[in-house]
Amino acid sequence: MSPLKHLTAEEKKFWDDNGYLKLSNIFTDEEIEEMSASFDDIYSRKEKADGVI
């Protein structure tokens, strides 16, 4: 898991003003690979069930 990062004052203000943040480098490459494999697995099960989840 990636190390914990605290929001800067500028990020906090942007969050307060807009309700979202675009953050970089939240996940490691390994975490992204794991999530991608999980999503692929879920998607393949969805197709086999004719779109019924």
N, CA, C and O atoms as a CHARMM CRD file, in Angstrom:
* protein
*
  212
    1    1 MET  N      0.84500  -1.18400   0.00000 PROA 1      0.00000
    2    1 MET  CA     0.00000   0.00000   0.00000 PROA 1      0.00000
    3    1 MET  C      0.88700   1.24300   0.00000 PROA 1      0.00000
    4    1 MET  O      1.94300   1.27600   0.63100 PROA 1      0.00000
    5    2 SER  N      0.43300   2.25000  -0.71800 PROA 2      0.00000
    6    2 SER  CA     1.18000   3.50200  -0.80200 PROA 2      0.00000
    7    2 SER  C      1.18400   4.22100   0.54300 PROA 2      0.00000
    8    2 SER  O      0.24300   4.08400   1.32500 PROA 2      0.00000
    9    3 PRO  N      2.24400   4.98800   0.81300 PROA 3      0.00000
   10    3 PRO  CA     2.29100   5.72200   2.08400 PROA 3      0.00000
   11    3 PRO  C      1.17600   6.76600   2.17300 PROA 3      0.00000
   12    3 PRO  O      0.72900   7.30900   1.16300 PROA 3      0.00000
   13    4 LEU  N      0.74700   7.02800   3.38700 PROA 4      0.00000
   14    4 LEU  CA    -0.31200   7.99900   3.64400 PROA 4      0.00000
   15    4 LEU  C      0.16600   9.40100   3.28600 PROA 4      0.00000
   16    4 LEU  O      1.28300   9.78900   3.62800 PROA 4      0.00000
   17    5 LYS  N     -0.68300  10.15800   2.59600 PROA 5      0.00000
   18    5 LYS  CA    -0.35400  11.52900   2.20900 PROA 5      0.00000
   19    5 LYS  C     -1.43700  12.44600   2.75400 PROA 5      0.00000
   20    5 LYS  O     -2.62600  12.15300   2.62400 PROA 5      0.00000
   21    6 HSD  N     -1.04100  13.52500   3.34900 PROA 6      0.00000
   22    6 HSD  CA    -1.99500  14.51000   3.84700 PROA 6      0.00000
   23    6 HSD  C     -2.26400  15.54500   2.76200 PROA 6      0.00000
   24    6 HSD  O     -1.38300  15.87000   1.96700 PROA 6      0.00000
   25    7 LEU  N     -3.48900  16.05700   2.74000 PROA 7      0.00000
   26    7 LEU  CA    -3.83700  17.07900   1.76400 PROA 7      0.00000
   27    7 LEU  C     -3.16900  18.40300   2.11100 PROA 7      0.00000
   28    7 LEU  O     -3.04200  18.76900   3.28000 PROA 7      0.00000
   29    8 THR  N     -2.74900  19.10300   1.07900 PROA 8      0.00000
   30    8 THR  CA    -2.23000  20.45300   1.28200 PROA 8      0.00000
   31    8 THR  C     -3.42300  21.38900   1.48500 PROA 8      0.00000
   32    8 THR  O     -4.56700  21.01100   1.22900 PROA 8      0.00000
   33    9 ALA  N     -3.15300  22.58900   1.93800 PROA 9      0.00000
   34    9 ALA  CA    -4.21400  23.58100   2.11300 PROA 9      0.00000
   35    9 ALA  C     -4.89400  23.87200   0.77000 PROA 9      0.00000
   36    9 ALA  O     -6.11000  24.05500   0.71300 PROA 9      0.00000
   37   10 GLU  N     -4.11600  23.91300  -0.29100 PROA 10     0.00000
   38   10 GLU  CA    -4.66600  24.16000  -1.62600 PROA 10     0.00000
   39   10 GLU  C     -5.58700  23.01000  -2.06400 PROA 10     0.00000
   40   10 GLU  O     -6.66100  23.25000  -2.61500 PROA 10     0.00000
   41   11 GLU  N     -5.16300  21.76200  -1.81700 PROA 11     0.00000
   42   11 GLU  CA    -6.00300  20.60800  -2.15300 PROA 11     0.00000
   43   11 GLU  C     -7.29500  20.61300  -1.34000 PROA 11     0.00000
   44   11 GLU  O     -8.36700  20.31900  -1.86900 PROA 11     0.00000
   45   12 LYS  N     -7.19200  20.94400  -0.07100 PROA 12     0.00000
   46   12 LYS  CA    -8.37700  20.99700   0.79600 PROA 12     0.00000
   47   12 LYS  C     -9.35600  22.05300   0.29000 PROA 12     0.00000
   48   12 LYS  O    -10.56100  21.80700   0.23800 PROA 12     0.00000
   49   13 LYS  N     -8.84500  23.22500  -0.08200 PROA 13     0.00000
   50   13 LYS  CA    -9.71000  24.28800  -0.60700 PROA 13     0.00000
   51   13 LYS  C    -10.37500  23.84900  -1.90400 PROA 13     0.00000
   52   13 LYS  O    -11.56700  24.08600  -2.10000 PROA 13     0.00000
   53   14 PHE  N     -9.61500  23.21000  -2.79000 PROA 14     0.00000
   54   14 PHE  CA   -10.18800  22.73000  -4.04200 PROA 14     0.00000
   55   14 PHE  C    -11.30300  21.73100  -3.75200 PROA 14     0.00000
   56   14 PHE  O    -12.36100  21.77700  -4.38000 PROA 14     0.00000
   57   15 TRP  N    -11.06700  20.82400  -2.79400 PROA 15     0.00000
   58   15 TRP  CA   -12.09000  19.85200  -2.38600 PROA 15     0.00000
   59   15 TRP  C    -13.34100  20.57800  -1.87800 PROA 15     0.00000
   60   15 TRP  O    -14.45800  20.26500  -2.28900 PROA 15     0.00000
   61   16 ASP  N    -13.14500  21.53300  -0.99800 PROA 16     0.00000
   62   16 ASP  CA   -14.27400  22.28100  -0.43800 PROA 16     0.00000
   63   16 ASP  C    -15.05300  23.02400  -1.52800 PROA 16     0.00000
   64   16 ASP  O    -16.28200  23.08100  -1.48600 PROA 16     0.00000
   65   17 ASP  N    -14.33800  23.58900  -2.50100 PROA 17     0.00000
   66   17 ASP  CA   -14.97500  24.36400  -3.56400 PROA 17     0.00000
   67   17 ASP  C    -15.64600  23.49100  -4.62600 PROA 17     0.00000
   68   17 ASP  O    -16.69900  23.85000  -5.15300 PROA 17     0.00000
   69   18 ASN  N    -15.03200  22.34000  -4.94100 PROA 18     0.00000
   70   18 ASN  CA   -15.46900  21.55000  -6.09100 PROA 18     0.00000
   71   18 ASN  C    -16.02700  20.17000  -5.75500 PROA 18     0.00000
   72   18 ASN  O    -16.75100  19.58100  -6.55700 PROA 18     0.00000
   73   19 GLY  N    -15.69500  19.65400  -4.57700 PROA 19     0.00000
   74   19 GLY  CA   -16.21900  18.35100  -4.17000 PROA 19     0.00000
   75   19 GLY  C    -15.47000  17.15600  -4.71900 PROA 19     0.00000
   76   19 GLY  O    -15.92700  16.02200  -4.57400 PROA 19     0.00000
   77   20 TYR  N    -14.32900  17.38600  -5.34800 PROA 20     0.00000
   78   20 TYR  CA   -13.51200  16.27100  -5.83300 PROA 20     0.00000
   79   20 TYR  C    -12.05600  16.70700  -5.90500 PROA 20     0.00000
   80   20 TYR  O    -11.74600  17.89800  -5.88400 PROA 20     0.00000
   81   21 LEU  N    -11.17300  15.72400  -5.99000 PROA 21     0.00000
   82   21 LEU  CA    -9.74900  15.97400  -6.19100 PROA 21     0.00000
   83   21 LEU  C     -9.23900  15.02700  -7.25700 PROA 21     0.00000
   84   21 LEU  O     -9.74100  13.91000  -7.38100 PROA 21     0.00000
   85   22 LYS  N     -8.27100  15.44200  -8.01300 PROA 22     0.00000
   86   22 LYS  CA    -7.55400  14.57100  -8.92800 PROA 22     0.00000
   87   22 LYS  C     -6.15800  14.41000  -8.33800 PROA 22     0.00000
   88   22 LYS  O     -5.35000  15.33800  -8.35000 PROA 22     0.00000
   89   23 LEU  N     -5.89500  13.22200  -7.82700 PROA 23     0.00000
   90   23 LEU  CA    -4.62000  12.95900  -7.17500 PROA 23     0.00000
   91   23 LEU  C     -3.79800  11.99100  -8.01300 PROA 23     0.00000
   92   23 LEU  O     -4.35300  11.10200  -8.66000 PROA 23     0.00000
   93   24 SER  N     -2.50000  12.15400  -8.00500 PROA 24     0.00000
   94   24 SER  CA    -1.59500  11.28000  -8.74600 PROA 24     0.00000
   95   24 SER  C     -0.87100  10.34200  -7.79400 PROA 24     0.00000
   96   24 SER  O     -0.71700  10.62700  -6.60700 PROA 24     0.00000
   97   25 ASN  N     -0.43600   9.23100  -8.33600 PROA 25     0.00000
   98   25 ASN  CA     0.39300   8.26700  -7.60100 PROA 25     0.00000
   99   25 ASN  C     -0.25900   7.78600  -6.31100 PROA 25     0.00000
  100   25 ASN  O      0.40100   7.67700  -5.27700 PROA 25     0.00000
  101   26 ILE  N     -1.55500   7.49900  -6.37600 PROA 26     0.00000
  102   26 ILE  CA    -2.27200   7.00000  -5.21100 PROA 26     0.00000
  103   26 ILE  C     -1.97600   5.52100  -5.00700 PROA 26     0.00000
  104   26 ILE  O     -1.84200   5.06400  -3.87200 PROA 26     0.00000
  105   27 PHE  N     -1.87200   4.77000  -6.10400 PROA 27     0.00000
  106   27 PHE  CA    -1.63500   3.33300  -6.04400 PROA 27     0.00000
  107   27 PHE  C     -0.29600   3.00000  -6.67700 PROA 27     0.00000
  108   27 PHE  O      0.16000   3.68700  -7.59200 PROA 27     0.00000
  109   28 THR  N      0.33100   1.93800  -6.18000 PROA 28     0.00000
  110   28 THR  CA     1.56300   1.44900  -6.79100 PROA 28     0.00000
  111   28 THR  C      1.20400   0.70400  -8.07500 PROA 28     0.00000
  112   28 THR  O      0.04100   0.36700  -8.29700 PROA 28     0.00000
  113   29 ASP  N      2.19500   0.45200  -8.91100 PROA 29     0.00000
  114   29 ASP  CA     1.96000  -0.31500 -10.13700 PROA 29     0.00000
  115   29 ASP  C      1.40400  -1.69800  -9.81100 PROA 29     0.00000
  116   29 ASP  O      0.53400  -2.20200 -10.52200 PROA 29     0.00000
  117   30 GLU  N      1.90100  -2.30800  -8.74400 PROA 30     0.00000
  118   30 GLU  CA     1.43000  -3.63300  -8.34900 PROA 30     0.00000
  119   30 GLU  C     -0.04100  -3.59500  -7.93400 PROA 30     0.00000
  120   30 GLU  O     -0.80600  -4.49500  -8.28100 PROA 30     0.00000
  121   31 GLU  N     -0.43700  -2.56500  -7.19900 PROA 31     0.00000
  122   31 GLU  CA    -1.83600  -2.43500  -6.78800 PROA 31     0.00000
  123   31 GLU  C     -2.74200  -2.24900  -8.00300 PROA 31     0.00000
  124   31 GLU  O     -3.84200  -2.80000  -8.05300 PROA 31     0.00000
  125   32 ILE  N     -2.28400  -1.48200  -8.97000 PROA 32     0.00000
  126   32 ILE  CA    -3.06700  -1.26400 -10.18700 PROA 32     0.00000
  127   32 ILE  C     -3.22000  -2.57300 -10.95300 PROA 32     0.00000
  128   32 ILE  O     -4.30200  -2.86700 -11.46100 PROA 32     0.00000
  129   33 GLU  N     -2.15600  -3.35500 -11.04300 PROA 33     0.00000
  130   33 GLU  CA    -2.23000  -4.65400 -11.71700 PROA 33     0.00000
  131   33 GLU  C     -3.23300  -5.57100 -11.02800 PROA 33     0.00000
  132   33 GLU  O     -4.01400  -6.24800 -11.69700 PROA 33     0.00000
  133   34 GLU  N     -3.21900  -5.60000  -9.68500 PROA 34     0.00000
  134   34 GLU  CA    -4.16900  -6.42800  -8.93200 PROA 34     0.00000
  135   34 GLU  C     -5.60300  -5.99000  -9.19800 PROA 34     0.00000
  136   34 GLU  O     -6.47500  -6.82500  -9.43900 PROA 34     0.00000
  137   35 MET  N     -5.85000  -4.68800  -9.15500 PROA 35     0.00000
  138   35 MET  CA    -7.20400  -4.18200  -9.40200 PROA 35     0.00000
  139   35 MET  C     -7.64000  -4.48200 -10.83100 PROA 35     0.00000
  140   35 MET  O     -8.78700  -4.86500 -11.06100 PROA 35     0.00000
  141   36 SER  N     -6.74600  -4.31300 -11.78100 PROA 36     0.00000
  142   36 SER  CA    -7.06400  -4.57400 -13.17800 PROA 36     0.00000
  143   36 SER  C     -7.45000  -6.03700 -13.38000 PROA 36     0.00000
  144   36 SER  O     -8.41300  -6.34000 -14.08400 PROA 36     0.00000
  145   37 ALA  N     -6.69600  -6.93900 -12.76200 PROA 37     0.00000
  146   37 ALA  CA    -7.01400  -8.36700 -12.86100 PROA 37     0.00000
  147   37 ALA  C     -8.37000  -8.66000 -12.23200 PROA 37     0.00000
  148   37 ALA  O     -9.14000  -9.45800 -12.76600 PROA 37     0.00000
  149   38 SER  N     -8.66700  -8.03100 -11.11300 PROA 38     0.00000
  150   38 SER  CA    -9.96500  -8.22700 -10.45600 PROA 38     0.00000
  151   38 SER  C    -11.10200  -7.72000 -11.33500 PROA 38     0.00000
  152   38 SER  O    -12.12600  -8.39000 -11.47100 PROA 38     0.00000
  153   39 PHE  N    -10.93000  -6.54400 -11.93200 PROA 39     0.00000
  154   39 PHE  CA   -11.96300  -6.00100 -12.81400 PROA 39     0.00000
  155   39 PHE  C    -12.16800  -6.90300 -14.03100 PROA 39     0.00000
  156   39 PHE  O    -13.30000  -7.13600 -14.45600 PROA 39     0.00000
  157   40 ASP  N    -11.05500  -7.41300 -14.59100 PROA 40     0.00000
  158   40 ASP  CA   -11.16600  -8.32600 -15.73400 PROA 40     0.00000
  159   40 ASP  C    -11.95600  -9.57100 -15.35100 PROA 40     0.00000
  160   40 ASP  O    -12.78700 -10.04300 -16.12600 PROA 40     0.00000
  161   41 ASP  N    -11.70000 -10.10300 -14.15900 PROA 41     0.00000
  162   41 ASP  CA   -12.41100 -11.28700 -13.67700 PROA 41     0.00000
  163   41 ASP  C    -13.90300 -10.99300 -13.52600 PROA 41     0.00000
  164   41 ASP  O    -14.74200 -11.78200 -13.96200 PROA 41     0.00000
  165   42 ILE  N    -14.22500  -9.87600 -12.92000 PROA 42     0.00000
  166   42 ILE  CA   -15.63400  -9.49900 -12.73900 PROA 42     0.00000
  167   42 ILE  C    -16.30600  -9.32500 -14.09800 PROA 42     0.00000
  168   42 ILE  O    -17.43000  -9.78800 -14.29400 PROA 42     0.00000
  169   43 TYR  N    -15.63700  -8.66900 -15.02900 PROA 43     0.00000
  170   43 TYR  CA   -16.21300  -8.43500 -16.35300 PROA 43     0.00000
  171   43 TYR  C    -16.45700  -9.75200 -17.08000 PROA 43     0.00000
  172   43 TYR  O    -17.49200  -9.91900 -17.72600 PROA 43     0.00000
  173   44 SER  N    -15.51400 -10.69200 -16.98100 PROA 44     0.00000
  174   44 SER  CA   -15.68700 -11.96800 -17.67900 PROA 44     0.00000
  175   44 SER  C    -16.85200 -12.75400 -17.08900 PROA 44     0.00000
  176   44 SER  O    -17.55900 -13.44300 -17.82400 PROA 44     0.00000
  177   45 ARG  N    -17.06700 -12.66500 -15.78400 PROA 45     0.00000
  178   45 ARG  CA   -18.21800 -13.33600 -15.16900 PROA 45     0.00000
  179   45 ARG  C    -19.51300 -12.67700 -15.62700 PROA 45     0.00000
  180   45 ARG  O    -20.51600 -13.36500 -15.81600 PROA 45     0.00000
  181   46 LYS  N    -19.51100 -11.37200 -15.80600 PROA 46     0.00000
  182   46 LYS  CA   -20.70500 -10.65000 -16.25800 PROA 46     0.00000
  183   46 LYS  C    -21.09600 -11.12400 -17.65100 PROA 46     0.00000
  184   46 LYS  O    -22.27400 -11.36800 -17.91200 PROA 46     0.00000
  185   47 GLU  N    -20.12200 -11.25900 -18.55000 PROA 47     0.00000
  186   47 GLU  CA   -20.41500 -11.70100 -19.91000 PROA 47     0.00000
  187   47 GLU  C    -20.99600 -13.11400 -19.91500 PROA 47     0.00000
  188   47 GLU  O    -21.92000 -13.39800 -20.67800 PROA 47     0.00000
  189   48 LYS  N    -20.46800 -13.99800 -19.07600 PROA 48     0.00000
  190   48 LYS  CA   -20.94800 -15.38000 -19.02200 PROA 48     0.00000
  191   48 LYS  C    -22.38100 -15.45200 -18.51000 PROA 48     0.00000
  192   48 LYS  O    -23.10700 -16.39500 -18.82100 PROA 48     0.00000
  193   49 ALA  N    -22.78600 -14.46000 -17.72700 PROA 49     0.00000
  194   49 ALA  CA   -24.13400 -14.45800 -17.15600 PROA 49     0.00000
  195   49 ALA  C    -25.10000 -13.64400 -18.01500 PROA 49     0.00000
  196   49 ALA  O    -26.16300 -13.24000 -17.54400 PROA 49     0.00000
  197   50 ASP  N    -24.73700 -13.40500 -19.26300 PROA 50     0.00000
  198   50 ASP  CA   -25.58500 -12.63000 -20.17000 PROA 50     0.00000
  199   50 ASP  C    -25.96200 -11.27100 -19.60400 PROA 50     0.00000
  200   50 ASP  O    -27.09400 -10.81600 -19.76400 PROA 50     0.00000
  201   51 GLY  N    -25.02200 -10.63200 -18.95000 PROA 51     0.00000
  202   51 GLY  CA   -25.25300  -9.28600 -18.44100 PROA 51     0.00000
  203   51 GLY  C    -25.94400  -9.22100 -17.10300 PROA 51     0.00000
  204   51 GLY  O    -26.16000  -8.12800 -16.58000 PROA 51     0.00000
  205   52 VAL  N    -26.30100 -10.36200 -16.52800 PROA 52     0.00000
  206   52 VAL  CA   -26.95500 -10.37000 -15.22000 PROA 52     0.00000
  207   52 VAL  C    -25.88900 -10.47900 -14.15000 PROA 52     0.00000
  208   52 VAL  O    -25.08500 -11.41100 -14.14600 PROA 52     0.00000
  209   53 ILE  N    -25.89200  -9.52300 -13.25000 PROA 53     0.00000
  210   53 ILE  CA   -24.89700  -9.53400 -12.17100 PROA 53     0.00000
  211   53 ILE  C    -25.60000  -9.82900 -10.87100 PROA 53     0.00000
  212   53 ILE  O    -24.95900  -9.88800  -9.82200 PROA 53     0.00000
